[in-house]
Amino acid sequence: MKKSLTLYRHLPGPRSQRESAVTIGNFDGVHLGHQAILSQVEHRARERGFTPTVMTFAPHPRAFFARRAQRTELIPTQINSLRDRLTALKNCGMEQIALLRFNQALADMSAQDFITQLLVRGLNTRWLLVGEDFRFGQKRSGDIEHLRTAGVQYGFEVETLADVPDSQGQRISSSQLRTALAVGSLERAAELLGRPYSISGHVVHGQKLGRSIGYPTLNIRVPDHCALRSGIYVVRAHGLAQQPLNGVASLGVRPTVTHAGRLLLEVHLFDCSIDAYGKLTCIEFLQFLRDEEKFPDLPTMIAAIDNDARSARDYFAFHGL
């Protein structure tokens, strides 16, 4: 039975003084490499009576520095929403998450202050696991040796974890996962994640156009820098019924019907009618069908949707889902 999750936006938090086994990272995607780290943290925490803890950041430090330099093209795409990231960390056994705002003050914090203010006073760290190339503090001045020296002084152990390879011996990383999602390679993404890629969100009201053309949709907002390629997908929706619901989805800016340009996930579920407004659902992506297109008129768009729905039904018929 998993314990409840305690989230801190600032350190030290009101209950953050429990002795902690800690790891630090962005954990975008919570892929198999991340899962190996979290598994080790949970194991060591359970072994020694510590609280399994993650320190993570929002926004992504690379996004912060890209915006500061006015180089928005360098902002990394986002694999998970914050909700999905925190849920995945909890599902991996974490009981404390320090979600720190990455701002100028944090970027300017010295390596020594990072250790004393965040790790020691903030989380009462007794055991720390980081990657072999982990750097921290102002201008990335802190390294593993810095941590080991501080550990002797403040009473915490430091261990490192080598990169986790995939079945081909390649390093599993968020960058690899972003690449797979950018090209719509869901099979590769699932291999890196250990599960199908998914996006969760609350169902919001849309333009109701789908209903008028025979394809009512659930509308779900996604992060503006969503890592997944825009296009049409075979999907399953979880959380709206006792069983997953089969469907077809469009991720994109709907160029045929609007000029707003806001990224939206629209999901049409097969053979069911449910009132899902306001409900939280998790959409699992199973197969990429085609890119998003701008059609010359509504009848052409409807014909394409008909074909997409047939393709998705064929997928479920073949796979028996």
Phi and psi restraints in degrees (value plus and minus 20) as a CYANA .aco file:
   2 LYS   PHI     -99.3   -59.3
   2 LYS   PSI     122.4   162.4
   3 LYS   PHI    -102.4   -62.4
   3 LYS   PSI     147.8   187.8
   4 SER   PHI     -90.9   -50.9
   4 SER   PSI     141.7   181.7
   5 LEU   PHI    -123.1   -83.1
   5 LEU   PSI     114.5   154.5
   6 THR   PHI    -129.4   -89.4
   6 THR   PSI     106.2   146.2
   7 LEU   PHI    -131.7   -91.7
   7 LEU   PSI     108.3   148.3
   8 TYR   PHI    -133.8   -93.8
   8 TYR   PSI     110.4   150.4
   9 ARG   PHI    -113.8   -73.8
   9 ARG   PSI     -37.7     2.3
  10 HIS   PHI    -158.6  -118.6
  10 HIS   PSI     133.6   173.6
  11 LEU   PHI    -143.6  -103.6
  11 LEU   PSI     122.2   162.2
  12 PRO   PHI     -93.0   -53.0
  12 PRO   PSI     127.7   167.7
  13 GLY   PHI    -111.6   -71.6
  13 GLY   PSI     152.7   192.7
  14 PRO   PHI     -83.8   -43.8
  14 PRO   PSI     -45.7    -5.7
  15 ARG   PHI    -146.4  -106.4
  15 ARG   PSI       4.7    44.7
  16 SER   PHI    -110.2   -70.2
  16 SER   PSI      -5.8    34.2
  17 GLN   PHI    -116.4   -76.4
  17 GLN   PSI     -13.1    26.9
  18 ARG   PHI     -85.0   -45.0
  18 ARG   PSI     122.7   162.7
  19 GLU   PHI     -80.8   -40.8
  19 GLU   PSI     111.4   151.4
  20 SER   PHI    -144.7  -104.7
  20 SER   PSI     124.2   164.2
  21 ALA   PHI    -119.6   -79.6
  21 ALA   PSI     102.3   142.3
  22 VAL   PHI    -144.4  -104.4
  22 VAL   PSI     124.8   164.8
  23 THR   PHI    -151.9  -111.9
  23 THR   PSI     138.3   178.3
  24 ILE   PHI    -149.5  -109.5
  24 ILE   PSI     115.2   155.2
  25 GLY   PHI     151.6   191.6
  25 GLY   PSI     155.7   195.7
  26 ASN   PHI    -103.8   -63.8
  26 ASN   PSI     -53.0   -13.0
  27 PHE   PHI      35.0    75.0
  27 PHE   PSI      17.7    57.7
  28 ASP   PHI     -95.2   -55.2
  28 ASP   PSI      98.5   138.5
  29 GLY   PHI      81.1   121.1
  29 GLY   PSI     -51.1   -11.1
  30 VAL   PHI      24.0    64.0
  30 VAL   PSI      38.9    78.9
  31 HIS   PHI     -99.6   -59.6
  31 HIS   PSI    -195.7  -155.7
  32 LEU   PHI     -82.0   -42.0
  32 LEU   PSI     -51.6   -11.6
  33 GLY   PHI     -84.2   -44.2
  33 GLY   PSI     -66.6   -26.6
  34 HIS   PHI     -81.4   -41.4
  34 HIS   PSI     -62.3   -22.3
  35 GLN   PHI     -81.7   -41.7
  35 GLN   PSI     -54.0   -14.0
  36 ALA   PHI     -85.3   -45.3
  36 ALA   PSI     -60.3   -20.3
  37 ILE   PHI     -83.8   -43.8
  37 ILE   PSI     -68.9   -28.9
  38 LEU   PHI     -85.3   -45.3
  38 LEU   PSI     -56.0   -16.0
  39 SER   PHI     -82.2   -42.2
  39 SER   PSI     -60.2   -20.2
  40 GLN   PHI     -88.9   -48.9
  40 GLN   PSI     -58.3   -18.3
  41 VAL   PHI     -82.9   -42.9
  41 VAL   PSI     -66.4   -26.4
  42 GLU   PHI     -82.5   -42.5
  42 GLU   PSI     -61.9   -21.9
  43 HIS   PHI     -82.6   -42.6
  43 HIS   PSI     -67.6   -27.6
  44 ARG   PHI     -87.5   -47.5
  44 ARG   PSI     -56.7   -16.7
  45 ALA   PHI     -83.6   -43.6
  45 ALA   PSI     -64.9   -24.9
  46 ARG   PHI     -84.6   -44.6
  46 ARG   PSI     -58.8   -18.8
  47 GLU   PHI     -84.4   -44.4
  47 GLU   PSI     -56.8   -16.8
  48 ARG   PHI    -130.0   -90.0
  48 ARG   PSI     -19.7    20.3
  49 GLY   PHI      58.7    98.7
  49 GLY   PSI       2.7    42.7
  50 PHE   PHI    -112.5   -72.5
  50 PHE   PSI     148.8   188.8
  51 THR   PHI    -115.2   -75.2
  51 THR   PSI     101.6   141.6
  52 PRO   PHI     -88.9   -48.9
  52 PRO   PSI     104.7   144.7
  53 THR   PHI    -157.7  -117.7
  53 THR   PSI     121.9   161.9
  54 VAL   PHI    -139.6   -99.6
  54 VAL   PSI     116.0   156.0
  55 MET   PHI    -126.1   -86.1
  55 MET   PSI     102.4   142.4
  56 THR   PHI    -158.2  -118.2
  56 THR   PSI     157.1   197.1
  57 PHE   PHI    -156.4  -116.4
  57 PHE   PSI     129.7   169.7
  58 ALA   PHI    -166.2  -126.2
  58 ALA   PSI     109.5   149.5
  59 PRO   PHI     -91.4   -51.4
  59 PRO   PSI     155.6   195.6
  60 HIS   PHI     -77.6   -37.6
  60 HIS   PSI     113.3   153.3
  61 PRO   PHI     -72.3   -32.3
  61 PRO   PSI     -57.6   -17.6
  62 ARG   PHI     -84.4   -44.4
  62 ARG   PSI     -54.3   -14.3
  63 ALA   PHI     -87.9   -47.9
  63 ALA   PSI     -59.8   -19.8
  64 PHE   PHI     -81.6   -41.6
  64 PHE   PSI     -68.8   -28.8
  65 PHE   PHI     -88.6   -48.6
  65 PHE   PSI     -53.4   -13.4
  66 ALA   PHI     -85.2   -45.2
  66 ALA   PSI     -62.9   -22.9
  67 ARG   PHI     -87.7   -47.7
  67 ARG   PSI     -59.8   -19.8
  68 ARG   PHI     -82.6   -42.6
  68 ARG   PSI     -55.3   -15.3
  69 ALA   PHI    -107.0   -67.0
  69 ALA   PSI     -17.6    22.4
  70 GLN   PHI      36.0    76.0
  70 GLN   PSI      21.7    61.7
  71 ARG   PHI    -140.7  -100.7
  71 ARG   PSI      48.4    88.4
  72 THR   PHI     -82.4   -42.4
  72 THR   PSI     -41.3    -1.3
  73 GLU   PHI     -87.4   -47.4
  73 GLU   PSI     -34.4     5.6
  74 LEU   PHI    -112.1   -72.1
  74 LEU   PSI     -22.4    17.6
  75 ILE   PHI     -86.9   -46.9
  75 ILE   PSI     105.0   145.0
  76 PRO   PHI     -89.0   -49.0
  76 PRO   PSI     123.2   163.2
  77 THR   PHI     -86.3   -46.3
  77 THR   PSI     136.9   176.9
  78 GLN   PHI    -122.6   -82.6
  78 GLN   PSI      99.5   139.5
  79 ILE   PHI     -96.0   -56.0
  79 ILE   PSI     -66.5   -26.5
  80 ASN   PHI    -137.9   -97.9
  80 ASN   PSI     128.5   168.5
  81 SER   PHI     -90.0   -50.0
  81 SER   PSI     144.4   184.4
  82 LEU   PHI     -80.0   -40.0
  82 LEU   PSI     -60.6   -20.6
  83 ARG   PHI     -78.8   -38.8
  83 ARG   PSI     -66.8   -26.8
  84 ASP   PHI     -87.3   -47.3
  84 ASP   PSI     -55.8   -15.8
  85 ARG   PHI     -84.9   -44.9
  85 ARG   PSI     -67.1   -27.1
  86 LEU   PHI     -85.0   -45.0
  86 LEU   PSI     -59.3   -19.3
  87 THR   PHI     -81.9   -41.9
  87 THR   PSI     -64.1   -24.1
  88 ALA   PHI     -84.6   -44.6
  88 ALA   PSI     -59.0   -19.0
  89 LEU   PHI     -84.5   -44.5
  89 LEU   PSI     -61.7   -21.7
  90 LYS   PHI     -83.4   -43.4
  90 LYS   PSI     -62.7   -22.7
  91 ASN   PHI     -85.0   -45.0
  91 ASN   PSI     -40.6    -0.6
  92 CYS   PHI    -110.2   -70.2
  92 CYS   PSI      -8.3    31.7
  93 GLY   PHI      76.1   116.1
  93 GLY   PSI     -15.3    24.7
  94 MET   PHI     -95.2   -55.2
  94 MET   PSI     117.6   157.6
  95 GLU   PHI    -130.5   -90.5
  95 GLU   PSI     -38.9     1.1
  96 GLN   PHI    -149.8  -109.8
  96 GLN   PSI     115.7   155.7
  97 ILE   PHI    -149.8  -109.8
  97 ILE   PSI     103.0   143.0
  98 ALA   PHI    -115.6   -75.6
  98 ALA   PSI      85.2   125.2
  99 LEU   PHI    -119.4   -79.4
  99 LEU   PSI      77.8   117.8
 100 LEU   PHI    -117.7   -77.7
 100 LEU   PSI     117.0   157.0
 101 ARG   PHI     -92.0   -52.0
 101 ARG   PSI     101.0   141.0
 102 PHE   PHI    -104.6   -64.6
 102 PHE   PSI      85.8   125.8
 103 ASN   PHI    -151.9  -111.9
 103 ASN   PSI    -191.6  -151.6
 104 GLN   PHI     -83.3   -43.3
 104 GLN   PSI     -57.8   -17.8
 105 ALA   PHI     -82.1   -42.1
 105 ALA   PSI     -62.1   -22.1
 106 LEU   PHI     -90.5   -50.5
 106 LEU   PSI     -58.3   -18.3
 107 ALA   PHI     -83.0   -43.0
 107 ALA   PSI     -52.2   -12.2
 108 ASP   PHI    -109.0   -69.0
 108 ASP   PSI     -24.7    15.3
 109 MET   PHI     -86.8   -46.8
 109 MET   PSI     111.6   151.6
 110 SER   PHI     -88.4   -48.4
 110 SER   PSI     139.5   179.5
 111 ALA   PHI     -80.0   -40.0
 111 ALA   PSI     -58.8   -18.8
 112 GLN   PHI     -84.9   -44.9
 112 GLN   PSI     -63.5   -23.5
 113 ASP   PHI     -87.7   -47.7
 113 ASP   PSI     -54.3   -14.3
 114 PHE   PHI     -77.7   -37.7
 114 PHE   PSI     -63.9   -23.9
 115 ILE   PHI     -88.7   -48.7
 115 ILE   PSI     -71.9   -31.9
 116 THR   PHI     -92.7   -52.7
 116 THR   PSI     -62.6   -22.6
 117 GLN   PHI     -99.2   -59.2
 117 GLN   PSI     -60.9   -20.9
 118 LEU   PHI    -114.6   -74.6
 118 LEU   PSI     -71.8   -31.8
 119 LEU   PHI     -96.4   -56.4
 119 LEU   PSI     -65.8   -25.8
 120 VAL   PHI    -103.8   -63.8
 120 VAL   PSI     -83.8   -43.8
 121 ARG   PHI     -92.8   -52.8
 121 ARG   PSI     -56.1   -16.1
 122 GLY   PHI     -92.7   -52.7
 122 GLY   PSI     -67.3   -27.3
 123 LEU   PHI    -141.2  -101.2
 123 LEU   PSI     -19.2    20.8
 124 ASN   PHI      29.2    69.2
 124 ASN   PSI      32.0    72.0
 125 THR   PHI     -86.3   -46.3
 125 THR   PSI     111.0   151.0
 126 ARG   PHI    -136.7   -96.7
 126 ARG   PSI     -38.0     2.0
 127 TRP   PHI    -170.9  -130.9
 127 TRP   PSI     113.0   153.0
 128 LEU   PHI    -150.9  -110.9
 128 LEU   PSI     110.9   150.9
 129 LEU   PHI    -140.5  -100.5
 129 LEU   PSI     104.5   144.5
 130 VAL   PHI    -158.7  -118.7
 130 VAL   PSI     146.5   186.5
 131 GLY   PHI     -90.9   -50.9
 131 GLY   PSI     139.8   179.8
 132 GLU   PHI     -84.3   -44.3
 132 GLU   PSI     -44.1    -4.1
 133 ASP   PHI    -124.1   -84.1
 133 ASP   PSI      -0.1    39.9
 134 PHE   PHI     -83.9   -43.9
 134 PHE   PSI     110.9   150.9
 135 ARG   PHI    -149.3  -109.3
 135 ARG   PSI     131.6   171.6
 136 PHE   PHI    -176.0  -136.0
 136 PHE   PSI     146.8   186.8
 137 GLY   PHI      64.1   104.1
 137 GLY   PSI     154.0   194.0
 138 GLN   PHI     -73.3   -33.3
 138 GLN   PSI     109.6   149.6
 139 LYS   PHI      32.9    72.9
 139 LYS   PSI      12.0    52.0
 140 ARG   PHI      34.7    74.7
 140 ARG   PSI      20.0    60.0
 141 SER   PHI     -98.5   -58.5
 141 SER   PSI     -40.0     0.0
 142 GLY   PHI    -110.8   -70.8
 142 GLY   PSI     124.7   164.7
 143 ASP   PHI    -158.2  -118.2
 143 ASP   PSI    -190.8  -150.8
 144 ILE   PHI     -81.8   -41.8
 144 ILE   PSI     -62.4   -22.4
 145 GLU   PHI     -82.6   -42.6
 145 GLU   PSI     -58.1   -18.1
 146 HIS   PHI     -79.9   -39.9
 146 HIS   PSI     -63.6   -23.6
 147 LEU   PHI     -85.1   -45.1
 147 LEU   PSI     -63.1   -23.1
 148 ARG   PHI     -83.4   -43.4
 148 ARG   PSI     -61.2   -21.2
 149 THR   PHI     -82.7   -42.7
 149 THR   PSI     -64.4   -24.4
 150 ALA   PHI     -85.7   -45.7
 150 ALA   PSI     -55.2   -15.2
 151 GLY   PHI     -80.5   -40.5
 151 GLY   PSI     -60.4   -20.4
 152 VAL   PHI     -83.5   -43.5
 152 VAL   PSI     -60.7   -20.7
 153 GLN   PHI     -90.1   -50.1
 153 GLN   PSI     -61.7   -21.7
 154 TYR   PHI    -125.5   -85.5
 154 TYR   PSI     -21.7    18.3
 155 GLY   PHI      64.6   104.6
 155 GLY   PSI      20.7    60.7
 156 PHE   PHI    -153.1  -113.1
 156 PHE   PSI     127.3   167.3
 157 GLU   PHI    -107.1   -67.1
 157 GLU   PSI     129.6   169.6
 158 VAL   PHI    -143.4  -103.4
 158 VAL   PSI     105.6   145.6
 159 GLU   PHI    -144.2  -104.2
 159 GLU   PSI     132.4   172.4
 160 THR   PHI    -138.3   -98.3
 160 THR   PSI     135.3   175.3
 161 LEU   PHI    -144.6  -104.6
 161 LEU   PSI     108.9   148.9
 162 ALA   PHI     -90.4   -50.4
 162 ALA   PSI     144.5   184.5
 163 ASP   PHI     -78.1   -38.1
 163 ASP   PSI     125.4   165.4
 164 VAL   PHI    -115.4   -75.4
 164 VAL   PSI     102.4   142.4
 165 PRO   PHI    -108.7   -68.7
 165 PRO   PSI     135.6   175.6
 166 ASP   PHI    -107.3   -67.3
 166 ASP   PSI    -190.4  -150.4
 167 SER   PHI     -86.0   -46.0
 167 SER   PSI     -38.9     1.1
 168 GLN   PHI    -117.1   -77.1
 168 GLN   PSI     -14.8    25.2
 169 GLY   PHI      64.9   104.9
 169 GLY   PSI     -14.0    26.0
 170 GLN   PHI    -106.9   -66.9
 170 GLN   PSI     128.1   168.1
 171 ARG   PHI     -84.4   -44.4
 171 ARG   PSI     109.5   149.5
 172 ILE   PHI    -101.1   -61.1
 172 ILE   PSI     105.2   145.2
 173 SER   PHI    -167.8  -127.8
 173 SER   PSI     141.8   181.8
 174 SER   PHI     -84.1   -44.1
 174 SER   PSI     -52.4   -12.4
 175 SER   PHI     -83.4   -43.4
 175 SER   PSI     -63.5   -23.5
 176 GLN   PHI     -82.1   -42.1
 176 GLN   PSI     -60.6   -20.6
 177 LEU   PHI     -85.9   -45.9
 177 LEU   PSI     -62.2   -22.2
 178 ARG   PHI     -79.6   -39.6
 178 ARG   PSI     -61.2   -21.2
 179 THR   PHI     -82.3   -42.3
 179 THR   PSI     -64.8   -24.8
 180 ALA   PHI     -80.9   -40.9
 180 ALA   PSI     -64.0   -24.0
 181 LEU   PHI     -89.2   -49.2
 181 LEU   PSI     -54.1   -14.1
 182 ALA   PHI     -84.7   -44.7
 182 ALA   PSI     -47.8    -7.8
 183 VAL   PHI    -122.6   -82.6
 183 VAL   PSI     -15.6    24.4
 184 GLY   PHI      55.0    95.0
 184 GLY   PSI       1.7    41.7
 185 SER   PHI    -106.3   -66.3
 185 SER   PSI      64.3   104.3
 186 LEU   PHI     -90.6   -50.6
 186 LEU   PSI     -49.3    -9.3
 187 GLU   PHI     -83.9   -43.9
 187 GLU   PSI     -65.0   -25.0
 188 ARG   PHI     -86.3   -46.3
 188 ARG   PSI     -61.1   -21.1
 189 ALA   PHI     -80.6   -40.6
 189 ALA   PSI     -63.6   -23.6
 190 ALA   PHI     -84.7   -44.7
 190 ALA   PSI     -54.0   -14.0
 191 GLU   PHI     -84.7   -44.7
 191 GLU   PSI     -58.8   -18.8
 192 LEU   PHI     -96.9   -56.9
 192 LEU   PSI     -50.5   -10.5
 193 LEU   PHI    -108.1   -68.1
 193 LEU   PSI     -46.2    -6.2
 194 GLY   PHI      58.9    98.9
 194 GLY   PSI      -7.4    32.6
 195 ARG   PHI    -186.9  -146.9
 195 ARG   PSI     142.0   182.0
 196 PRO   PHI     -83.4   -43.4
 196 PRO   PSI     127.5   167.5
 197 TYR   PHI     -88.5   -48.5
 197 TYR   PSI     121.0   161.0
 198 SER   PHI    -165.8  -125.8
 198 SER   PSI     139.6   179.6
 199 ILE   PHI    -152.3  -112.3
 199 ILE   PSI     112.2   152.2
 200 SER   PHI    -129.9   -89.9
 200 SER   PSI     136.4   176.4
 201 GLY   PHI    -199.4  -159.4
 201 GLY   PSI     145.6   185.6
 202 HIS   PHI    -105.2   -65.2
 202 HIS   PSI     121.5   161.5
 203 VAL   PHI     -94.9   -54.9
 203 VAL   PSI     106.5   146.5
 204 VAL   PHI    -136.5   -96.5
 204 VAL   PSI     144.2   184.2
 205 HIS   PHI     -94.0   -54.0
 205 HIS   PSI     120.1   160.1
 206 GLY   PHI    -136.9   -96.9
 206 GLY   PSI    -175.5  -135.5
 207 GLN   PHI    -103.0   -63.0
 207 GLN   PSI     -26.8    13.2
 208 LYS   PHI      45.8    85.8
 208 LYS   PSI      -5.1    34.9
 209 LEU   PHI     -86.0   -46.0
 209 LEU   PSI     -61.1   -21.1
 210 GLY   PHI     -76.6   -36.6
 210 GLY   PSI     -59.8   -19.8
 211 ARG   PHI     -82.0   -42.0
 211 ARG   PSI     -58.2   -18.2
 212 SER   PHI     -93.2   -53.2
 212 SER   PSI     -37.5     2.5
 213 ILE   PHI    -130.7   -90.7
 213 ILE   PSI      -5.9    34.1
 214 GLY   PHI      67.8   107.8
 214 GLY   PSI     -10.7    29.3
 215 TYR   PHI    -152.0  -112.0
 215 TYR   PSI      51.2    91.2
 216 PRO   PHI     -81.0   -41.0
 216 PRO   PSI     122.5   162.5
 217 THR   PHI    -147.6  -107.6
 217 THR   PSI     132.3   172.3
 218 LEU   PHI    -109.4   -69.4
 218 LEU   PSI     108.5   148.5
 219 ASN   PHI    -124.4   -84.4
 219 ASN   PSI     107.3   147.3
 220 ILE   PHI    -152.7  -112.7
 220 ILE   PSI     106.2   146.2
 221 ARG   PHI     -96.1   -56.1
 221 ARG   PSI     125.7   165.7
 222 VAL   PHI    -148.1  -108.1
 222 VAL   PSI     143.5   183.5
 223 PRO   PHI     -78.4   -38.4
 223 PRO   PSI     123.6   163.6
 224 ASP   PHI     -78.4   -38.4
 224 ASP   PSI     -53.8   -13.8
 225 HIS   PHI    -123.1   -83.1
 225 HIS   PSI      18.9    58.9
 226 CYS   PHI     -75.4   -35.4
 226 CYS   PSI     112.8   152.8
 227 ALA   PHI     -93.4   -53.4
 227 ALA   PSI     -42.0    -2.0
 228 LEU   PHI     -95.7   -55.7
 228 LEU   PSI     116.2   156.2
 229 ARG   PHI     -78.1   -38.1
 229 ARG   PSI     115.3   155.3
 230 SER   PHI     -86.0   -46.0
 230 SER   PSI     122.4   162.4
 231 GLY   PHI     139.4   179.4
 231 GLY   PSI    -185.7  -145.7
 232 ILE   PHI    -128.2   -88.2
 232 ILE   PSI     116.0   156.0
 233 TYR   PHI    -155.4  -115.4
 233 TYR   PSI     130.1   170.1
 234 VAL   PHI    -101.4   -61.4
 234 VAL   PSI     110.7   150.7
 235 VAL   PHI    -158.8  -118.8
 235 VAL   PSI     146.8   186.8
 236 ARG   PHI    -149.8  -109.8
 236 ARG   PSI     120.5   160.5
 237 ALA   PHI    -124.5   -84.5
 237 ALA   PSI     109.6   149.6
 238 HIS   PHI    -130.2   -90.2
 238 HIS   PSI     129.0   169.0
 239 GLY   PHI      75.8   115.8
 239 GLY   PSI     -22.7    17.3
 240 LEU   PHI    -124.2   -84.2
 240 LEU   PSI     -35.0     5.0
 241 ALA   PHI    -171.0  -131.0
 241 ALA   PSI     155.0   195.0
 242 GLN   PHI     -84.4   -44.4
 242 GLN   PSI     -52.3   -12.3
 243 GLN   PHI    -133.9   -93.9
 243 GLN   PSI     134.0   174.0
 244 PRO   PHI     -78.8   -38.8
 244 PRO   PSI     126.0   166.0
 245 LEU   PHI    -128.0   -88.0
 245 LEU   PSI     109.1   149.1
 246 ASN   PHI     -99.1   -59.1
 246 ASN   PSI     127.7   167.7
 247 GLY   PHI    -189.8  -149.8
 247 GLY   PSI    -191.7  -151.7
 248 VAL   PHI    -151.5  -111.5
 248 VAL   PSI     124.8   164.8
 249 ALA   PHI    -156.8  -116.8
 249 ALA   PSI     133.0   173.0
 250 SER   PHI    -139.4   -99.4
 250 SER   PSI     106.0   146.0
 251 LEU   PHI    -131.0   -91.0
 251 LEU   PSI      98.2   138.2
 252 GLY   PHI     148.5   188.5
 252 GLY   PSI    -183.0  -143.0
 253 VAL   PHI    -127.6   -87.6
 253 VAL   PSI     -10.5    29.5
 254 ARG   PHI      31.5    71.5
 254 ARG   PSI      42.4    82.4
 255 PRO   PHI     -85.9   -45.9
 255 PRO   PSI     -42.4    -2.4
 256 THR   PHI     -94.9   -54.9
 256 THR   PSI     -51.1   -11.1
 257 VAL   PHI    -134.2   -94.2
 257 VAL   PSI     -29.4    10.6
 258 THR   PHI    -172.2  -132.2
 258 THR   PSI     135.8   175.8
 259 HIS   PHI    -132.2   -92.2
 259 HIS   PSI      -8.6    31.4
 260 ALA   PHI     -86.7   -46.7
 260 ALA   PSI     -54.5   -14.5
 261 GLY   PHI      58.3    98.3
 261 GLY   PSI      -9.3    30.7
 262 ARG   PHI    -104.8   -64.8
 262 ARG   PSI     106.9   146.9
 263 LEU   PHI     -86.7   -46.7
 263 LEU   PSI     112.8   152.8
 264 LEU   PHI    -164.4  -124.4
 264 LEU   PSI     125.2   165.2
 265 LEU   PHI    -124.6   -84.6
 265 LEU   PSI     100.1   140.1
 266 GLU   PHI    -134.2   -94.2
 266 GLU   PSI     104.0   144.0
 267 VAL   PHI    -139.6   -99.6
 267 VAL   PSI     103.2   143.2
 268 HIS   PHI    -123.7   -83.7
 268 HIS   PSI     101.6   141.6
 269 LEU   PHI    -116.0   -76.0
 269 LEU   PSI     120.3   160.3
 270 PHE   PHI    -103.6   -63.6
 270 PHE   PSI     119.1   159.1
 271 ASP   PHI      34.0    74.0
 271 ASP   PSI      19.9    59.9
 272 CYS   PHI    -175.2  -135.2
 272 CYS   PSI     136.1   176.1
 273 SER   PHI    -154.9  -114.9
 273 SER   PSI      90.7   130.7
 274 ILE   PHI    -153.7  -113.7
 274 ILE   PSI     129.3   169.3
 275 ASP   PHI    -112.2   -72.2
 275 ASP   PSI      82.4   122.4
 276 ALA   PHI    -128.5   -88.5
 276 ALA   PSI     -18.5    21.5
 277 TYR   PHI     -76.7   -36.7
 277 TYR   PSI     110.4   150.4
 278 GLY   PHI      64.2   104.2
 278 GLY   PSI     -31.1     8.9
 279 LYS   PHI    -102.8   -62.8
 279 LYS   PSI     131.3   171.3
 280 LEU   PHI    -110.4   -70.4
 280 LEU   PSI     107.6   147.6
 281 THR   PHI    -151.7  -111.7
 281 THR   PSI     135.0   175.0
 282 CYS   PHI    -135.6   -95.6
 282 CYS   PSI     100.4   140.4
 283 ILE   PHI    -121.0   -81.0
 283 ILE   PSI      99.6   139.6
 284 GLU   PHI    -118.4   -78.4
 284 GLU   PSI     107.1   147.1
 285 PHE   PHI    -115.9   -75.9
 285 PHE   PSI     104.8   144.8
 286 LEU   PHI    -129.6   -89.6
 286 LEU   PSI     -56.5   -16.5
 287 GLN   PHI    -175.8  -135.8
 287 GLN   PSI     118.1   158.1
 288 PHE   PHI    -102.9   -62.9
 288 PHE   PSI     110.0   150.0
 289 LEU   PHI    -120.6   -80.6
 289 LEU   PSI     -70.0   -30.0
 290 ARG   PHI    -186.2  -146.2
 290 ARG   PSI     148.7   188.7
 291 ASP   PHI     -95.1   -55.1
 291 ASP   PSI     138.2   178.2
 292 GLU   PHI     -86.1   -46.1
 292 GLU   PSI     121.0   161.0
 293 GLU   PHI    -150.3  -110.3
 293 GLU   PSI     135.9   175.9
 294 LYS   PHI    -121.7   -81.7
 294 LYS   PSI      99.6   139.6
 295 PHE   PHI    -117.1   -77.1
 295 PHE   PSI     132.6   172.6
 296 PRO   PHI     -89.2   -49.2
 296 PRO   PSI     -45.1    -5.1
 297 ASP   PHI    -179.3  -139.3
 297 ASP   PSI     151.7   191.7
 298 LEU   PHI     -85.0   -45.0
 298 LEU   PSI     -63.8   -23.8
 299 PRO   PHI     -78.9   -38.9
 299 PRO   PSI     -57.1   -17.1
 300 THR   PHI     -86.6   -46.6
 300 THR   PSI     -60.3   -20.3
 301 MET   PHI     -84.5   -44.5
 301 MET   PSI     -63.0   -23.0
 302 ILE   PHI     -83.0   -43.0
 302 ILE   PSI     -59.3   -19.3
 303 ALA   PHI     -81.6   -41.6
 303 ALA   PSI     -59.8   -19.8
 304 ALA   PHI     -87.2   -47.2
 304 ALA   PSI     -60.2   -20.2
 305 ILE   PHI     -84.5   -44.5
 305 ILE   PSI     -60.4   -20.4
 306 ASP   PHI     -75.3   -35.3
 306 ASP   PSI     -64.7   -24.7
 307 ASN   PHI     -86.9   -46.9
 307 ASN   PSI     -59.9   -19.9
 308 ASP   PHI     -81.7   -41.7
 308 ASP   PSI     -64.0   -24.0
 309 ALA   PHI     -83.1   -43.1
 309 ALA   PSI     -61.3   -21.3
 310 ARG   PHI     -81.6   -41.6
 310 ARG   PSI     -63.7   -23.7
 311 SER   PHI     -81.4   -41.4
 311 SER   PSI     -61.7   -21.7
 312 ALA   PHI     -87.4   -47.4
 312 ALA   PSI     -62.5   -22.5
 313 ARG   PHI     -81.9   -41.9
 313 ARG   PSI     -59.5   -19.5
 314 ASP   PHI     -81.6   -41.6
 314 ASP   PSI     -59.9   -19.9
 315 TYR   PHI     -78.7   -38.7
 315 TYR   PSI     -69.1   -29.1
 316 PHE   PHI     -87.5   -47.5
 316 PHE   PSI     -56.3   -16.3
 317 ALA   PHI     -83.5   -43.5
 317 ALA   PSI     -61.1   -21.1
 318 PHE   PHI     -90.7   -50.7
 318 PHE   PSI     -62.4   -22.4
 319 HIS   PHI    -108.2   -68.2
 319 HIS   PSI     -28.9    11.1
 320 GLY   PHI      48.9    88.9
 320 GLY   PSI       8.2    48.2
